[in-house]
Structures are given as structure tokens and as C-alpha cells.
Amino acid sequence: MPDLVVDYSLLESTAGSLNLLIEEFTNASKIVNSYQDAVADHDLLMALDAFANNWAVHRQDLLTSMQSVYQMATKGHNAYVATDDKLAQDIRQDGGK
């Protein structure tokens, strides 16, 4: 039984999900502005505006953290795949001895 088991697809999908969230957070103001004409409820419009604009500093802190985790997940995935590929190549060259 291996000492370490890494779910490559989970690691990759986690990075992908983080990337989507980073995009949404980065473009929050643009997204809200694009929906302003379609939102008829004033309270909802104010809530969307507050989300997009009033907590920009906190959102930036979250973005920084999410980008760090995204980079770790992406680099981790790439490193695990490269190591796995190298081990497989070494085994093939040795003939499985």
C-alpha cells in the first residue's frame, strides 16, 4: 500500500474552482454594474453594490489568499504528475526489475 495517495483530479478541480472564484471576485464590480438595469429591487441593488464596492479591501485580502492556494494546488498537481511520470519512465527503463 502506498504511503501517499494524491487524488490528481480533485487537486486539479480544486484549482479550477479557485480560478473561477478568483475571476468572480476580481470582476465583482463589473458584474454588478452589468446587472444594474435588470435589478428592479432597490434593496437588492444596494446589497449587490455593497458586495462589489464597499468591502474592496477585504475582498482583496481574500483574493490574495485564494491566489496563493490556487498556485499551491496548481504547482502541487504539476509536481505530483511530473514525479509520477518520472517514476513510470524509470520503471520502464529498468524493465520493472
C-alpha positions as CSV (number, residue, x, y, z in Angstrom):
1,M,0.0,0.0,0.0
2,P,1.4,3.4,-0.9
3,D,2.4,5.8,1.8
4,L,0.9,8.8,-0.1
5,V,-2.2,8.9,-2.2
6,V,-3.0,12.0,-4.2
7,D,-6.2,12.4,-6.0
8,Y,-5.0,14.3,-9.1
9,S,-8.4,15.1,-10.4
10,L,-9.5,16.5,-7.1
11,L,-6.4,18.7,-6.9
12,E,-6.9,19.8,-10.4
13,S,-10.7,20.5,-10.0
14,T,-9.9,22.4,-6.7
15,A,-7.5,24.7,-8.6
16,G,-10.1,25.1,-11.4
17,S,-12.8,26.1,-8.9
18,L,-10.5,28.5,-7.2
19,N,-9.7,30.1,-10.5
20,L,-13.4,30.6,-11.2
21,L,-13.9,32.2,-7.8
22,I,-10.9,34.4,-8.3
23,E,-12.4,35.6,-11.6
24,E,-15.8,36.3,-10.0
25,F,-14.2,38.2,-7.1
26,T,-11.9,40.2,-9.4
27,N,-14.8,41.2,-11.7
28,A,-17.4,41.7,-9.0
29,S,-17.8,45.4,-9.7
30,K,-18.2,44.9,-13.4
31,I,-20.7,42.0,-12.9
32,V,-22.8,44.2,-10.6
33,N,-22.7,47.1,-12.9
34,S,-23.8,44.9,-15.8
35,Y,-26.9,43.9,-13.9
36,Q,-28.0,47.3,-12.5
37,D,-30.6,47.9,-15.2
38,A,-32.1,44.4,-14.8
39,V,-32.5,44.6,-11.0
40,A,-35.7,46.3,-10.1
41,D,-35.5,45.9,-6.3
42,H,-33.6,48.8,-4.7
43,D,-32.5,46.8,-1.6
44,L,-31.1,44.1,-3.8
45,L,-29.3,46.6,-5.9
46,M,-27.8,48.2,-2.8
47,A,-26.7,44.8,-1.5
48,L,-25.0,43.9,-4.8
49,D,-23.3,47.3,-4.8
50,A,-22.1,46.8,-1.2
51,F,-20.7,43.4,-2.1
52,A,-18.9,44.8,-5.1
53,N,-17.6,48.1,-3.8
54,N,-17.9,48.6,0.0
55,W,-15.6,45.7,1.1
56,A,-12.9,46.0,-1.6
57,V,-10.1,45.7,1.0
58,H,-11.5,42.5,2.5
59,R,-12.2,41.1,-1.0
60,Q,-8.6,41.9,-2.0
61,D,-7.3,40.0,1.1
62,L,-9.5,37.0,0.1
63,L,-8.3,37.2,-3.5
64,T,-4.7,37.2,-2.3
65,S,-5.3,34.1,-0.2
66,M,-7.2,32.4,-2.9
67,Q,-4.5,33.1,-5.5
68,S,-1.9,31.6,-3.1
69,V,-3.9,28.5,-2.6
70,Y,-4.6,28.3,-6.4
71,Q,-0.9,28.5,-7.1
72,M,-0.1,25.8,-4.4
73,A,-2.8,23.5,-5.9
74,T,-1.6,24.0,-9.4
75,K,2.1,23.6,-8.6
76,G,1.3,20.6,-6.4
77,H,-0.7,19.0,-9.1
78,N,2.1,19.6,-11.7
79,A,4.8,18.3,-9.3
80,Y,2.9,15.1,-8.5
81,V,2.2,14.4,-12.1
82,A,5.8,15.1,-13.1
83,T,7.1,12.8,-10.3
84,D,4.6,10.1,-11.2
85,D,5.6,10.3,-14.9
86,K,9.3,10.2,-14.0
87,L,8.8,7.2,-11.8
88,A,6.9,5.4,-14.5
89,Q,9.7,6.2,-17.0
90,D,12.4,4.9,-14.6
91,I,10.4,1.7,-14.1
92,R,10.0,1.2,-17.9
93,Q,13.8,1.8,-18.4
94,D,14.7,-0.7,-15.7
95,G,12.3,-3.2,-17.2
96,G,10.4,-3.4,-13.9
97,K,13.4,-5.1,-12.2
